Amino acid sequence: MSLSELRTKDVVNTLDGKRLGKVMDIEFDAHDGHVEAIVVPGEFKVGSIIRGEKCGIVIPWDRICKIGENVILVELQPGDILE
């Protein structure tokens, strides 16, 4: 599966049913090429936009439950969210 295919899928947290957005980036290990996390848009912060920073929620690969045709199901507790 390519990044362009992942970017078309909605990411939904199975614990609360909240839609987190679509995949905007991935993180991978440069040594072995394994995907470590996906990144979805985070909260809008004016200061970050002014500084040119991207805001995103990093979802570790091991938190992904299922990748379907139209959706990626993840299991995130409130303390799991890294921005």
N, C-alpha and C positions, 0 to 999 in steps of 0.2 A: 504494500500500500504506500502511496506517495503522500507527501505533505499536502499537495493540492487536493487530494481526495479527502484527507483528514479535515482540511479547512472548510469543507462543505457540511460537516456534521455538527449538530448541536450537542453540547456537553451538558448532561443532566446529573445532578447529585441524587442518588437513590435514597438517601436517608431523609431528605426533606422535599424531594421533587422539584427543587429549584433549578431553573435553566441558568447555566453559568455563561453561556455564549458559545461562539464557535472557536475552534482552534486557531490561534494566530501565530504560533511558533512551536518549535520543539527544542528540547535540550538533549544532547547526546554525548556519549563518552568518545572523545577524539581518538583514544587508544584502541578501543575494540569496536567502535561504531554502533554500539547498542543505544537505543533510545532510553533516556533516563526519565523524561518528563514531557508533558505537553503544557502549553501556556495558553490561557484564555484571558480575554480582557478583564481588567480589574476595575476598581472604582475610579471614577473620573476625579482627578485632582488637578486643580488649576496650576499649582506650583510645578508639578511634574511636566505639564504641557509646555509651560513657559521655558523650562530648562531643556526641553526636547527629549525627555525620558518617556519610555513606553511603560505603561502601568499594566501589569498582568498578574494573574494568579497561576502559580506553578503547581501542577498536579503531578506528583510522582507516578511513574508508570505502574508501580505495584498497587495503586489506588484505582486503576481502571478495571472495572468488572467485566465489561463487554463492549465490543465495538460492533455495532450493527450497520445496516445499510444507510440509515439516516441519523443515527444518534450514537453517542459514546456515553455509556453509563459509568459513573464514578461513585466511589463511596468516600465522602469527606466529612469528618467531624469538624466542628467550628475551629478547633485548635490546629487542624491540619493545613489550613490555608496559609500559604506563603506568598507574599507579594514582593 
